[in-house]
Protein backbone atom coordinates (compact mmCIF):
# COMPACT_ATOMS: atom_id res chain seq x y z
CA UNK A 1 0.00 0.00 0.00
CA UNK A 2 1.39 3.36 -0.95
CA UNK A 3 0.63 6.25 1.38
CA UNK A 4 0.05 9.45 -0.52
CA UNK A 5 2.83 11.92 0.22
CA UNK A 6 2.61 15.26 1.92
CA UNK A 7 2.31 18.29 -0.38
CA UNK A 8 6.10 18.39 -0.53
CA UNK A 9 9.39 18.68 1.25
CA UNK A 10 11.27 21.76 2.37
CA UNK A 11 15.02 21.97 1.99
CA UNK A 12 16.79 24.43 4.25
CA UNK A 13 20.29 25.73 3.63
CA UNK A 14 22.30 27.67 6.19
CA UNK A 15 24.23 30.24 4.14
CA UNK A 16 27.77 31.23 5.25
CA UNK A 17 26.42 34.70 6.13
CA UNK A 18 24.23 33.02 8.77
CA UNK A 19 20.93 33.39 6.94
CA UNK A 20 18.60 30.45 6.45
CA UNK A 21 17.37 29.85 2.92
CA UNK A 22 14.76 27.33 2.00
CA UNK A 23 12.87 26.00 -0.96
CA UNK A 24 9.82 23.74 -1.15
CA UNK A 25 9.85 20.82 -3.54
CA UNK A 26 6.40 19.47 -4.38
CA UNK A 27 5.66 15.77 -4.04
CA UNK A 28 3.99 15.73 -7.45
CA UNK A 29 5.57 16.07 -10.87
CA UNK A 30 7.24 19.45 -11.30
CA UNK A 31 5.79 20.92 -14.45
CA UNK A 32 7.40 24.35 -14.21
CA UNK A 33 10.91 24.17 -15.70
CA UNK A 34 11.84 27.37 -13.85
CA UNK A 35 11.48 25.58 -10.50
CA UNK A 36 15.13 24.51 -10.66
CA UNK A 37 16.11 28.20 -10.59
CA UNK A 38 14.22 28.64 -7.31
CA UNK A 39 16.12 25.69 -5.89
CA UNK A 40 19.45 27.06 -7.14
CA UNK A 41 18.83 30.57 -5.84
CA UNK A 42 18.06 29.14 -2.38
CA UNK A 43 21.63 27.82 -2.48
CA UNK A 44 23.02 31.21 -3.46
CA UNK A 45 23.84 30.30 -7.05
CA UNK A 46 25.07 33.06 -9.34
CA UNK A 47 23.60 33.38 -12.87
CA UNK A 48 26.74 31.69 -14.27
CA UNK A 49 26.29 28.77 -11.88
CA UNK A 50 22.63 28.55 -12.90
CA UNK A 51 23.80 27.97 -16.45
CA UNK A 52 25.78 24.95 -15.19
CA UNK A 53 22.66 23.59 -13.49
CA UNK A 54 20.60 24.10 -16.64
CA UNK A 55 23.26 22.40 -18.78
CA UNK A 56 23.42 19.45 -16.37
CA UNK A 57 19.63 19.03 -16.44
CA UNK A 58 19.48 19.24 -20.23
CA UNK A 59 22.30 16.72 -20.64
CA UNK A 60 20.57 14.36 -18.21
CA UNK A 61 17.24 14.70 -20.02
CA UNK A 62 18.75 14.09 -23.46
CA UNK A 63 20.90 11.06 -22.59
CA UNK A 64 19.39 8.04 -24.29
CA UNK A 65 20.52 4.74 -25.78
CA UNK A 66 24.21 4.54 -26.70
CA UNK A 67 24.93 8.01 -25.28
CA UNK A 68 23.61 6.88 -21.89
CA UNK A 69 25.40 3.52 -22.16
CA UNK A 70 28.72 5.35 -22.61
CA UNK A 71 28.23 6.82 -19.11
CA UNK A 72 28.69 3.41 -17.42
CA UNK A 73 32.26 4.30 -16.45
CA UNK A 74 31.63 7.92 -15.46
CA UNK A 75 30.85 8.54 -11.81
CA UNK A 76 27.94 10.77 -10.86
CA UNK A 77 30.34 12.88 -8.79
CA UNK A 78 32.52 13.54 -11.84
CA UNK A 79 29.40 14.33 -13.89
CA UNK A 80 28.15 16.82 -11.28
CA UNK A 81 31.58 18.47 -11.04
CA UNK A 82 31.70 18.98 -14.82
CA UNK A 83 28.90 21.52 -14.46
CA UNK A 84 30.53 23.90 -12.00
CA UNK A 85 27.64 23.83 -9.52
CA UNK A 86 27.80 25.96 -6.39
CA UNK A 87 29.44 24.01 -3.53
CA UNK A 88 26.29 23.96 -1.36
CA UNK A 89 24.26 22.58 -4.25
CA UNK A 90 26.94 19.99 -5.05
CA UNK A 91 26.91 18.85 -1.41
CA UNK A 92 23.10 18.72 -1.36
CA UNK A 93 22.93 16.71 -4.59
CA UNK A 94 25.62 14.25 -3.51
CA UNK A 95 23.80 13.77 -0.19
CA UNK A 96 20.60 12.98 -2.07
CA UNK A 97 22.44 10.55 -4.33
CA UNK A 98 23.86 8.74 -1.30
CA UNK A 99 20.37 8.56 0.19
CA UNK A 100 18.69 7.30 -3.00
CA UNK A 101 21.34 4.86 -4.16
CA UNK A 102 23.09 3.85 -0.91
CA UNK A 103 26.43 3.87 -2.70
CA UNK A 104 29.23 6.45 -2.70
CA UNK A 105 28.62 9.05 -5.40
CA UNK A 106 32.10 8.56 -6.81
CA UNK A 107 31.13 4.90 -7.49
CA UNK A 108 27.63 5.59 -8.85
CA UNK A 109 27.56 5.35 -12.66
CA UNK A 110 25.84 8.24 -14.41
CA UNK A 111 24.02 5.68 -16.58
CA UNK A 112 22.16 4.28 -13.56
CA UNK A 113 21.64 7.57 -11.70
CA UNK A 114 20.12 9.45 -14.64
CA UNK A 115 17.42 6.84 -15.27
CA UNK A 116 16.39 6.77 -11.62
CA UNK A 117 16.45 10.55 -11.23
CA UNK A 118 14.24 10.92 -14.30
CA UNK A 119 11.69 8.61 -12.69
CA UNK A 120 11.83 10.60 -9.45
CA UNK A 121 11.33 13.91 -11.27
CA UNK A 122 8.46 12.45 -13.31
CA UNK A 123 6.70 11.15 -10.22
CA UNK A 124 7.52 13.76 -7.62
CA UNK A 125 9.49 13.69 -4.40
CA UNK A 126 8.89 10.05 -3.50
CA UNK A 127 6.48 7.79 -1.71
CA UNK A 128 6.29 5.91 1.59
CA UNK A 129 5.14 2.30 1.66
CA UNK A 130 3.00 1.21 4.59
CA UNK A 131 5.24 -0.95 6.77
CA UNK A 132 8.40 0.54 5.24
CA UNK A 133 10.20 -0.07 1.98
CA UNK A 134 11.10 -3.61 3.06
CA UNK A 135 7.48 -4.60 2.43
CA UNK A 136 8.07 -4.03 -1.28
CA UNK A 137 10.98 -6.48 -1.23
CA UNK A 138 8.93 -8.98 0.79
CA UNK A 139 6.06 -8.75 -1.71
CA UNK A 140 8.55 -9.39 -4.53
CA UNK A 141 9.90 -12.49 -2.74
CA UNK A 142 6.38 -13.82 -2.17
CA UNK A 143 5.52 -13.28 -5.85
CA UNK A 144 8.77 -14.93 -6.95
CA UNK A 145 8.25 -18.02 -4.79
CA UNK A 146 4.56 -18.30 -5.74
CA UNK A 147 5.61 -18.45 -9.39
CA UNK A 148 8.35 -21.06 -8.93
CA UNK A 149 11.33 -18.77 -8.47
CA UNK A 150 14.15 -19.29 -5.99
CA UNK A 151 15.17 -16.63 -3.48
CA UNK A 152 18.67 -16.97 -2.07
CA UNK A 153 19.11 -14.45 0.77
CA UNK A 154 22.66 -13.75 1.97
CA UNK A 155 24.12 -15.79 -0.88
CA UNK A 156 27.10 -14.44 -2.77
CA UNK A 157 27.08 -15.05 -6.51
CA UNK A 158 30.59 -15.88 -7.64
CA UNK A 159 29.79 -15.89 -11.34
CA UNK A 160 26.95 -15.42 -13.80
CA UNK A 161 26.85 -18.45 -16.09
CA UNK A 162 26.81 -17.43 -19.75
CA UNK A 163 25.82 -19.84 -22.53
CA UNK A 164 25.96 -18.67 -26.16
CA UNK A 165 26.17 -15.03 -25.06
CA UNK A 166 23.11 -15.28 -22.79
CA UNK A 167 22.88 -15.39 -18.99
CA UNK A 168 21.48 -18.82 -18.10
CA UNK A 169 22.28 -19.18 -14.41
CA UNK A 170 24.45 -18.31 -11.43
CA UNK A 171 27.27 -20.03 -9.58
CA UNK A 172 27.27 -19.87 -5.75
CA UNK A 173 28.95 -21.72 -2.86
CA UNK A 174 25.58 -23.54 -2.46
CA UNK A 175 25.68 -24.75 -6.06
CA UNK A 176 24.65 -23.65 -9.51
CA UNK A 177 21.15 -22.37 -10.29
CA UNK A 178 19.72 -22.15 -13.81
CA UNK A 179 16.75 -20.11 -15.03
CA UNK A 180 15.24 -18.73 -18.23
CA UNK A 181 15.73 -15.24 -16.73
CA UNK A 182 18.63 -14.11 -14.54
CA UNK A 183 18.23 -10.80 -12.71
CA UNK A 184 21.07 -8.98 -10.96
CA UNK A 185 20.43 -6.19 -8.46
CA UNK A 186 24.15 -5.56 -7.94
CA UNK A 187 24.25 -2.68 -10.42
CA UNK A 188 25.80 -2.59 -13.88
CA UNK A 189 29.46 -2.32 -12.78
CA UNK A 190 29.68 -5.47 -10.60
CA UNK A 191 27.32 -7.42 -12.87
CA UNK A 192 29.32 -7.07 -16.06
C-alpha positions in Angstrom: 0.0 0.0 0.0 1.4 3.4 -1.0 0.6 6.2 1.4 0.1 9.4 -0.5 2.8 11.9 0.2 2.6 15.3 1.9 2.3 18.3 -0.4 6.1 18.4 -0.5 9.4 18.7 1.3 11.3 21.8 2.4 15.0 22.0 2.0 16.8 24.4 4.3 20.3 25.7 3.6 22.3 27.7 6.2 24.2 30.2 4.1 27.8 31.2 5.3 26.4 34.7 6.1 24.2 33.0 8.8 20.9 33.4 6.9 18.6 30.4 6.4 17.4 29.9 2.9 14.8 27.3 2.0 12.9 26.0 -1.0 9.8 23.7 -1.1 9.9 20.8 -3.5 6.4 19.5 -4.4 5.7 15.8 -4.0 4.0 15.7 -7.5 5.6 16.1 -10.9 7.2 19.5 -11.3 5.8 20.9 -14.5 7.4 24.4 -14.2 10.9 24.2 -15.7 11.8 27.4 -13.8 11.5 25.6 -10.5 15.1 24.5 -10.7 16.1 28.2 -10.6 14.2 28.6 -7.3 16.1 25.7 -5.9 19.4 27.1 -7.1 18.8 30.6 -5.8 18.1 29.1 -2.4 21.6 27.8 -2.5 23.0 31.2 -3.5 23.8 30.3 -7.1 25.1 33.1 -9.3 23.6 33.4 -12.9 26.7 31.7 -14.3 26.3 28.8 -11.9 22.6 28.6 -12.9 23.8 28.0 -16.4 25.8 25.0 -15.2 22.7 23.6 -13.5 20.6 24.1 -16.6 23.3 22.4 -18.8 23.4 19.4 -16.4 19.6 19.0 -16.4 19.5 19.2 -20.2 22.3 16.7 -20.6 20.6 14.4 -18.2 17.2 14.7 -20.0 18.7 14.1 -23.5 20.9 11.1 -22.6 19.4 8.0 -24.3 20.5 4.7 -25.8 24.2 4.5 -26.7 24.9 8.0 -25.3 23.6 6.9 -21.9 25.4 3.5 -22.2 28.7 5.4 -22.6 28.2 6.8 -19.1 28.7 3.4 -17.4 32.3 4.3 -16.5 31.6 7.9 -15.5 30.8 8.5 -11.8 27.9 10.8 -10.9 30.3 12.9 -8.8 32.5 13.5 -11.8 29.4 14.3 -13.9 28.2 16.8 -11.3 31.6 18.5 -11.0 31.7 19.0 -14.8 28.9 21.5 -14.5 30.5 23.9 -12.0 27.6 23.8 -9.5 27.8 26.0 -6.4 29.4 24.0 -3.5 26.3 24.0 -1.4 24.3 22.6 -4.3 26.9 20.0 -5.1 26.9 18.8 -1.4 23.1 18.7 -1.4 22.9 16.7 -4.6 25.6 14.3 -3.5 23.8 13.8 -0.2 20.6 13.0 -2.1 22.4 10.5 -4.3 23.9 8.7 -1.3 20.4 8.6 0.2 18.7 7.3 -3.0 21.3 4.9 -4.2 23.1 3.9 -0.9 26.4 3.9 -2.7 29.2 6.5 -2.7 28.6 9.1 -5.4 32.1 8.6 -6.8 31.1 4.9 -7.5 27.6 5.6 -8.8 27.6 5.3 -12.7 25.8 8.2 -14.4 24.0 5.7 -16.6 22.2 4.3 -13.6 21.6 7.6 -11.7 20.1 9.5 -14.6 17.4 6.8 -15.3 16.4 6.8 -11.6 16.4 10.5 -11.2 14.2 10.9 -14.3 11.7 8.6 -12.7 11.8 10.6 -9.4 11.3 13.9 -11.3 8.5 12.5 -13.3 6.7 11.1 -10.2 7.5 13.8 -7.6 9.5 13.7 -4.4 8.9 10.0 -3.5 6.5 7.8 -1.7 6.3 5.9 1.6 5.1 2.3 1.7 3.0 1.2 4.6 5.2 -1.0 6.8 8.4 0.5 5.2 10.2 -0.1 2.0 11.1 -3.6 3.1 7.5 -4.6 2.4 8.1 -4.0 -1.3 11.0 -6.5 -1.2 8.9 -9.0 0.8 6.1 -8.8 -1.7 8.5 -9.4 -4.5 9.9 -12.5 -2.7 6.4 -13.8 -2.2 5.5 -13.3 -5.8 8.8 -14.9 -7.0 8.2 -18.0 -4.8 4.6 -18.3 -5.7 5.6 -18.5 -9.4 8.3 -21.1 -8.9 11.3 -18.8 -8.5 14.1 -19.3 -6.0 15.2 -16.6 -3.5 18.7 -17.0 -2.1 19.1 -14.4 0.8 22.7 -13.7 2.0 24.1 -15.8 -0.9 27.1 -14.4 -2.8 27.1 -15.1 -6.5 30.6 -15.9 -7.6 29.8 -15.9 -11.3 27.0 -15.4 -13.8 26.8 -18.5 -16.1 26.8 -17.4 -19.8 25.8 -19.8 -22.5 26.0 -18.7 -26.2 26.2 -15.0 -25.1 23.1 -15.3 -22.8 22.9 -15.4 -19.0 21.5 -18.8 -18.1 22.3 -19.2 -14.4 24.5 -18.3 -11.4 27.3 -20.0 -9.6 27.3 -19.9 -5.7 28.9 -21.7 -2.9 25.6 -23.5 -2.5 25.7 -24.8 -6.1 24.7 -23.6 -9.5 21.1 -22.4 -10.3 19.7 -22.1 -13.8 16.7 -20.1 -15.0 15.2 -18.7 -18.2 15.7 -15.2 -16.7 18.6 -14.1 -14.5 18.2 -10.8 -12.7 21.1 -9.0 -11.0 20.4 -6.2 -8.5 24.1 -5.6 -7.9 24.2 -2.7 -10.4 25.8 -2.6 -13.9 29.5 -2.3 -12.8 29.7 -5.5 -10.6 27.3 -7.4 -12.9 29.3 -7.1 -16.1 
